[in-house]
Amino acid sequence: MDACPSDEVTIKDIATSFRGVVLDIFGVIHDGVKLYEPVHEALTRMRAAGMRICLLSNSPRRAGAVASRLSGMGLGPDLYCGLVTSGEMARAALADSARTPALGGRRYWHAGPPDLADLLDGLALERVGQIGRADFLLATANMEEGDDLLRQAQQRGLPLVCANPDLEVMIAEKRIRCAGFLAARYEAIGGRVIRFGKPELAAYVSALRVLDLPTTQVMAIGDSLATDISGANRAGIRSALVMTGVHHAEACPNDVPDHQVLAALYERYDAVPDVLLHRLSWS
């Protein structure tokens, strides 16, 4: 495979060389609203070919909630072997009482919408309404405002737990900034960030555990150079960049990859896929 890929492949091509895939969700399986048209057939054929599939998402939700949403879109659990989310990873880590001293205590302030506020419910932790009472921050989404709150948290030395390292995702045609963007803002003012999910190595270790396959027999497929491809590069896993997600408008105008733009993006994110996928389709 080329160091700077120019040829597009299909899932059928990948199936001849790999036994398993670590598969992203947003921008690959669906657009945030509905499944991409060829995805169901592609996953059905992958499973029929004996491929093992682990869905690995930077969703700040629990894995069961993401699985339920996928089922509602028509993609049932029979089409994959396991599902790992950054939200589930964050929850599992914070359920470990040994981590509490490193976070400064049990009380946290949530940065994100109300429908994402329940990630840590049921744990021996307390959600508080004021940063002044918090021991750490939990970020599940970006805050368009809130610079004063971030500065207040940084001045108090509060760590920020990022449950979704994505910088942005596409929901239908709209570009949405994620918790990873907020985390980057916090780091820029000197704040300490603890990330769960891609591109962290632990996310790929979890996915490989689900697949029960060596890295040489696995390909990671995603739409984001900053997380999916960067993480696969770090983990030593071959990777495919799908052109239906966050880089589509910039790097695939008129549905044709612009390789000059892609080369600049590879340099910007210090991440290079092994191959390109026009979309997640069998052929």
Residue pairs with C-beta under 8 A, 6 or more apart in sequence:
1 238
1 274
1 275
2 274
3 272
4 259
4 263
4 266
4 272
5 241
5 272
5 273
5 274
5 275
5 276
6 259
6 276
7 275
7 276
8 257
8 275
8 276
8 277
8 278
9 240
9 275
9 276
9 277
10 277
10 281
10 282
10 283
11 42
11 45
11 46
11 277
11 280
11 281
11 282
11 283
12 45
12 282
12 283
14 21
14 219
14 221
14 240
14 275
15 45
15 46
15 49
15 51
17 219
18 51
18 217
18 218
18 219
18 238
19 50
19 51
19 52
19 213
19 217
19 218
20 51
20 52
20 53
20 54
20 211
20 213
20 217
20 218
20 219
21 46
21 51
21 52
21 53
21 54
21 218
21 219
21 220
21 221
22 54
22 56
22 204
22 207
22 208
22 211
22 218
22 219
22 220
22 221
22 232
22 237
23 29
23 53
23 54
23 55
23 56
23 80
23 220
23 221
23 222
23 280
24 55
24 56
24 57
24 198
24 220
24 221
24 222
24 223
24 224
24 228
24 242
24 245
25 55
25 57
25 59
25 66
25 70
26 32
26 57
26 58
26 59
26 166
26 169
26 170
26 223
26 245
27 169
27 170
27 222
27 223
27 224
27 242
27 244
27 245
27 246
28 36
28 221
28 222
28 223
28 242
28 244
28 245
28 280
29 35
29 36
29 39
29 55
29 70
29 75
29 280
30 36
30 39
30 70
30 73
31 170
31 171
31 172
31 244
32 169
32 170
32 171
32 172
32 176
33 171
33 172
34 73
35 73
35 74
35 75
36 244
36 279
36 280
38 279
38 280
38 281
38 282
39 75
39 280
39 281
40 74
40 75
40 79
41 281
41 282
42 280
42 281
42 282
43 53
43 75
43 79
43 80
44 79
45 282
46 53
46 282
47 53
47 78
47 79
52 81
52 211
52 212
52 213
53 79
53 80
53 81
54 80
54 81
54 82
54 83
54 84
54 207
54 208
54 210
54 211
55 66
55 70
55 80
55 82
55 83
55 84
56 84
56 198
56 203
56 204
56 206
56 207
56 220
57 66
57 83
57 84
57 85
57 86
57 197
58 85
58 86
58 164
58 165
58 166
58 178
58 180
58 197
58 198
58 227
59 66
59 85
59 86
59 87
59 164
60 85
60 86
60 87
60 90
60 112
60 116
60 119
60 140
60 141
60 163
60 164
60 179
61 85
61 87
61 116
61 119
62 85
62 87
62 88
62 91
62 119
63 83
63 84
63 85
63 87
63 88
66 83
66 85
67 77
67 83
70 76
71 77
77 83
81 210
81 211
82 207
82 210
82 211
84 203
84 206
84 207
84 210
85 197
86 163
86 164
86 165
86 196
86 197
86 198
86 203
87 119
87 140
87 163
87 164
87 196
89 196
89 197
89 202
89 203
89 206
90 119
90 138
90 161
90 163
90 196
90 197
91 119
91 120
91 123
93 99
93 196
94 103
94 120
94 123
94 125
94 161
95 123
97 124
100 106
102 159
103 135
103 136
103 159
103 161
104 135
104 136
104 157
104 158
104 159
105 135
105 136
106 124
106 125
106 126
106 135
107 125
107 126
107 127
107 128
107 133
107 134
107 135
107 136
108 120
108 125
108 126
108 127
108 128
108 134
108 135
108 136
108 137
108 138
108 161
109 127
109 128
109 129
109 130
109 131
109 133
109 134
109 136
109 137
109 138
109 153
110 116
110 117
110 127
110 137
110 138
110 140
111 137
111 138
111 139
111 140
111 141
111 143
111 146
111 149
111 160
111 179
111 182
112 138
112 139
112 140
112 141
112 143
112 179
113 140
113 141
116 140
116 141
117 127
117 140
119 138
119 140
119 163
120 127
120 138
128 134
131 137
131 149
131 152
131 153
131 156
131 158
132 152
132 156
134 153
134 158
135 158
136 158
136 159
136 160
136 161
137 153
137 158
137 159
137 160
137 161
137 186
138 160
138 161
138 163
139 160
139 161
139 162
139 163
139 164
139 179
139 182
139 183
139 186
140 163
140 164
140 179
141 164
141 178
141 179
141 182
142 176
142 177
142 178
142 179
142 181
142 182
143 149
143 182
144 177
147 185
150 182
150 185
150 186
150 189
150 191
151 189
153 160
153 186
153 191
154 186
154 189
154 190
154 191
157 192
158 191
159 191
159 192
159 193
159 194
160 182
160 183
160 186
160 191
160 192
160 193
160 194
161 194
161 196
162 179
162 180
162 182
162 183
162 193
162 194
162 195
162 196
162 197
163 179
163 196
163 197
164 178
164 179
164 180
164 197
165 178
165 179
165 180
165 183
165 195
165 196
165 197
165 198
165 199
165 200
165 227
166 178
166 179
166 180
166 197
166 198
166 224
166 226
166 227
167 177
167 178
167 180
167 181
167 184
167 224
167 226
167 227
168 175
168 176
168 177
168 178
168 180
168 181
168 246
169 175
169 176
169 178
169 245
169 246
170 176
170 245
170 246
170 248
175 246
180 195
180 226
180 227
183 193
183 195
186 193
187 193
196 202
196 203
197 203
197 227
198 204
198 222
198 224
198 227
198 228
198 230
198 231
199 226
199 227
199 228
199 230
199 231
199 232
199 234
200 231
201 231
201 234
201 235
203 231
204 220
204 231
204 232
204 234
204 235
204 237
205 235
208 215
208 218
208 235
211 218
215 235
215 236
215 237
218 237
218 238
219 237
219 238
219 239
219 240
219 274
220 228
220 229
220 231
220 232
220 235
220 237
220 238
220 239
220 240
221 228
221 239
221 240
221 242
221 277
221 280
222 228
222 229
222 232
222 239
222 240
222 241
222 242
222 245
223 241
223 242
223 243
223 244
223 245
223 246
223 247
223 248
224 245
224 246
224 247
225 241
225 247
225 265
225 266
225 268
225 269
225 271
225 273
226 269
226 271
228 239
228 241
229 239
229 241
229 269
229 271
229 272
229 273
230 269
230 270
230 271
232 238
232 239
232 273
233 239
233 271
233 272
238 274
239 273
239 274
239 275
240 273
240 274
240 275
240 276
240 277
241 247
241 273
241 275
241 276
241 277
242 277
242 278
242 279
242 280
243 251
243 252
243 255
243 257
243 276
243 277
243 278
243 279
244 278
244 279
244 280
247 262
247 265
250 261
250 265
251 257
251 258
251 261
251 262
251 265
252 258
255 278
257 276
257 278
262 276
266 272
